[in-house]
Amino acid sequence: MHDHTGNFDTAIDGVNTPELMQADNDYAVGLLVQKIANSIYAQNTLIFVVEDDAQDGADHVDSHRTIAFVAGAYVKQGVVVSTPYNTVDFIRTMEEILGVKQFLNLNDALGHPMGDIFTATPKRWSFTASPSTYLYATALPLPPAPVGMKVPKSTHDSVYWARVTKGLDFSDADRVDPLTFNRILWKGMMHNRPYPPSLMKTRSDDDDDDRLQRTAGRPVRDPVSGKRNARKSEDDKD
């Protein structure tokens, strides 16, 4: 129900922490795949799932990493494919399958179709979505809980997340400064573990440089102390 995780104090059905929102999103994707896998379209449909803007919210290892899924009758099963692919290759692959002749730009024109993950002989396939145990702490309509299942608790409740994200604009996509939000999420989820150096801003990150220039002078809240300080542009810094 929410883009980019947020609105913790107004989230519906008790889906009001980062863990629950991620689990809700994952289960929704699983239900979509399950619906198609058990339909008349199963043998002639390919499902592509990839993270949007993966570099704008790097993980704890490297900003070039992301997760992606492809499901369908023409996807190889039970094999490990070590060919490196990226998001542009994902787009190029979809263009090839759809017969698109006009590329978006030079990037997808030079992309590599992900031929190594496919087979020319379709196979019957199936999929059943299983909700995370986290979701059984919500009011969502879920399958019956297994006997003896233990429901884990989120790291913090919605009151905490609403407090530490107060003032952030979740009204639409990409209105929250990712550098600030990353630190808020890290602090809340990882407590006192050091913030990964790989996530810290570098001069080579043009997107972040542009964003900081646009927001220079606006007061920003420190996610740890809660104090608001004026943000300086790179040119203003000593």
C-alpha positions as CSV (number, residue, x, y, z in Angstrom):
1,M,0.0,0.0,0.0
2,H,3.0,2.3,0.3
3,D,5.8,3.3,-2.0
4,H,9.4,3.1,-0.7
5,T,8.2,2.1,2.8
6,G,6.7,4.8,5.0
7,N,3.5,6.3,6.4
8,F,4.0,4.1,9.4
9,D,1.3,5.8,11.5
10,T,-1.4,5.5,8.9
11,A,-0.7,2.1,7.4
12,I,-3.7,-0.2,7.1
13,D,-4.2,-3.7,8.4
14,G,-1.3,-3.3,10.8
15,V,1.3,-3.4,8.1
16,N,3.3,-0.6,9.8
17,T,6.9,-1.5,10.1
18,P,9.7,-2.0,7.5
19,E,9.7,-5.7,8.1
20,L,6.0,-6.0,7.6
21,M,5.9,-3.8,4.6
22,Q,8.7,-5.7,2.9
23,A,6.9,-9.0,3.7
24,D,3.6,-7.6,2.4
25,N,5.2,-6.6,-0.9
26,D,7.0,-9.9,-1.3
27,Y,3.7,-11.8,-0.7
28,A,1.9,-9.7,-3.2
29,V,4.4,-10.5,-5.9
30,G,4.2,-14.2,-4.9
31,L,0.4,-14.1,-5.3
32,L,0.7,-12.6,-8.7
33,V,3.1,-15.3,-9.9
34,Q,0.8,-18.0,-8.3
35,K,-2.2,-16.6,-10.1
36,I,-0.5,-16.8,-13.5
37,A,1.1,-20.1,-12.8
38,N,-2.3,-21.6,-12.2
39,S,-4.0,-20.0,-15.2
40,I,-4.4,-20.7,-18.9
41,Y,-1.6,-18.2,-19.5
42,A,1.0,-20.2,-17.6
43,Q,2.8,-21.6,-20.7
44,N,3.0,-18.5,-22.7
45,T,3.7,-15.8,-20.1
46,L,7.0,-14.6,-18.7
47,I,7.2,-12.6,-15.5
48,F,10.0,-10.2,-14.9
49,V,10.6,-8.7,-11.4
50,V,13.4,-6.4,-10.7
51,E,14.2,-3.6,-8.2
52,D,13.6,-0.1,-9.3
53,D,16.5,2.3,-9.1
54,A,18.7,-0.2,-7.3
55,Q,21.7,2.2,-6.9
56,D,19.6,4.7,-5.0
57,G,19.6,2.8,-1.8
58,A,22.6,0.5,-1.8
59,D,22.8,-2.6,0.4
60,H,25.5,-3.3,2.9
61,V,27.9,-4.8,0.3
62,D,27.8,-2.8,-2.9
63,S,25.5,-0.4,-4.7
64,H,25.8,-2.4,-7.9
65,R,24.0,-5.4,-6.4
66,T,20.3,-6.0,-6.8
67,I,17.8,-8.8,-6.9
68,A,15.7,-10.0,-9.8
69,F,13.4,-12.8,-10.8
70,V,12.1,-14.4,-14.0
71,A,9.4,-16.9,-13.9
72,G,7.7,-18.9,-16.7
73,A,7.7,-22.1,-18.8
74,Y,10.8,-21.1,-20.8
75,V,13.0,-20.4,-17.8
76,K,15.6,-23.1,-17.0
77,Q,14.9,-25.0,-13.8
78,G,17.3,-26.6,-11.4
79,V,20.5,-25.0,-12.9
80,V,23.0,-22.3,-11.9
81,V,23.7,-19.7,-14.5
82,S,26.8,-17.6,-13.7
83,T,26.5,-15.2,-16.6
84,P,26.6,-11.6,-15.2
85,Y,23.5,-9.6,-16.1
86,N,22.3,-6.1,-15.1
87,T,19.1,-4.1,-15.2
88,V,19.7,-2.8,-18.7
89,D,20.0,-6.5,-19.8
90,F,16.7,-7.1,-18.2
91,I,15.1,-4.4,-20.3
92,R,16.8,-5.5,-23.5
93,T,15.6,-9.1,-22.9
94,M,12.0,-7.9,-22.5
95,E,12.3,-5.8,-25.7
96,E,13.6,-8.9,-27.6
97,I,10.7,-11.0,-26.4
98,L,8.1,-8.4,-27.3
99,G,9.7,-7.8,-30.7
100,V,10.5,-4.1,-29.9
101,K,12.6,-2.7,-32.8
102,Q,13.1,0.8,-31.5
103,F,15.4,0.9,-28.5
104,L,15.0,3.5,-25.8
105,N,18.5,4.7,-26.1
106,L,22.1,3.5,-26.5
107,N,22.1,1.8,-23.2
108,D,19.5,-0.9,-24.0
109,A,20.7,-1.0,-27.6
110,L,24.1,-2.3,-26.2
111,G,22.4,-4.5,-23.6
112,H,22.8,-8.3,-23.7
113,P,19.7,-10.5,-24.0
114,M,19.7,-12.9,-21.1
115,G,19.7,-16.0,-23.3
116,D,21.5,-18.2,-20.8
117,I,18.6,-18.4,-18.4
118,F,16.1,-19.6,-21.0
119,T,15.4,-22.9,-22.7
120,A,13.8,-23.4,-26.2
121,T,11.6,-26.2,-24.8
122,P,8.9,-25.0,-22.4
123,K,8.2,-27.1,-19.3
124,R,5.2,-27.3,-17.0
125,W,5.7,-25.2,-13.9
126,S,3.8,-24.2,-10.8
127,F,4.2,-21.8,-7.9
128,T,2.5,-21.4,-4.5
129,A,3.0,-18.2,-2.6
130,S,3.8,-18.5,1.1
131,P,3.4,-15.5,3.4
132,S,6.2,-14.5,5.7
133,T,5.6,-15.5,9.3
134,Y,5.9,-11.8,10.1
135,L,2.5,-11.1,8.3
136,Y,0.6,-13.2,10.9
137,A,1.0,-10.3,13.2
138,T,-1.2,-8.2,10.9
139,A,-4.9,-8.2,9.9
140,L,-4.2,-9.3,6.3
141,P,-6.2,-12.1,4.9
142,L,-3.8,-15.0,5.0
143,P,-3.9,-18.8,4.8
144,P,-4.3,-20.6,8.1
145,A,-1.2,-20.4,10.2
146,P,0.7,-23.7,10.6
147,V,0.3,-25.3,14.0
148,G,2.9,-24.2,16.5
149,M,4.2,-21.4,14.2
150,K,6.0,-18.6,16.1
151,V,5.3,-15.1,14.8
152,P,8.4,-12.9,15.0
153,K,8.2,-9.3,16.2
154,S,9.4,-6.3,14.2
155,T,12.6,-4.6,15.5
156,H,10.5,-1.6,16.5
157,D,6.8,-0.8,16.5
158,S,5.0,1.8,14.3
159,V,5.2,4.4,17.0
160,Y,9.0,4.4,16.8
161,W,9.1,4.4,13.0
162,A,6.5,7.3,12.8
163,R,8.6,9.3,15.3
164,V,12.0,8.8,13.5
165,T,10.5,9.5,10.1
166,K,8.5,12.5,11.1
167,G,8.7,15.2,8.5
168,L,9.7,12.9,5.6
169,D,7.5,13.3,2.6
170,F,5.9,9.9,1.7
171,S,3.2,11.4,-0.4
172,D,4.7,10.2,-3.7
173,A,7.7,8.3,-5.0
174,D,11.2,9.7,-4.6
175,R,10.3,12.6,-2.4
176,V,12.3,11.3,0.5
177,D,16.1,11.9,0.5
178,P,17.5,8.4,0.3
179,L,20.7,9.2,2.1
180,T,18.7,10.4,5.2
181,F,16.2,7.5,5.0
182,N,18.9,4.9,4.6
183,R,20.5,6.0,7.8
184,I,17.1,6.0,9.6
185,L,16.4,2.5,8.5
186,W,19.9,1.3,9.3
187,K,19.8,2.8,12.8
188,G,16.4,1.3,13.5
189,M,17.2,-2.2,12.2
190,M,20.9,-2.5,13.1
191,H,21.0,-0.5,16.3
192,N,24.6,0.4,17.1
193,R,26.3,-1.5,14.3
194,P,28.6,0.8,12.3
195,Y,27.0,2.3,9.1
196,P,28.7,0.6,6.1
197,P,31.3,2.7,4.4
198,S,30.0,1.5,1.0
199,L,26.8,3.4,1.6
200,M,28.4,6.7,2.4
201,K,28.3,9.5,-0.2
202,T,31.2,9.9,-2.6
203,R,32.0,12.7,-5.0
204,S,31.6,10.2,-7.8
205,D,27.9,9.8,-7.0
206,D,26.5,12.3,-9.5
207,D,22.9,11.6,-8.5
208,D,23.5,12.4,-4.9
209,D,25.6,15.4,-5.8
210,D,22.7,16.8,-7.9
211,R,20.2,16.1,-5.1
212,L,22.3,17.8,-2.5
213,Q,22.7,20.8,-4.7
214,R,19.0,21.1,-5.2
215,T,18.3,20.8,-1.5
216,A,21.2,23.0,-0.3
217,G,20.1,25.3,2.5
218,R,17.0,23.4,3.5
219,P,17.0,22.2,7.1
220,V,17.5,18.5,7.4
221,R,17.0,16.3,10.5
222,D,19.8,14.2,11.8
223,P,18.2,10.7,12.0
224,V,20.0,9.9,15.2
225,S,19.9,13.1,17.3
226,G,16.7,14.5,15.8
227,K,18.2,17.9,15.4
228,R,17.7,20.0,12.3
229,N,20.7,21.5,10.6
230,A,21.1,23.5,7.4
231,R,22.4,21.4,4.6
232,K,25.3,22.9,2.7
233,S,26.2,22.3,-0.9
234,E,29.6,20.9,-1.8
235,D,30.7,24.4,-2.9
236,D,29.8,25.8,0.5
237,K,31.8,23.3,2.4
238,D,35.4,24.0,3.6
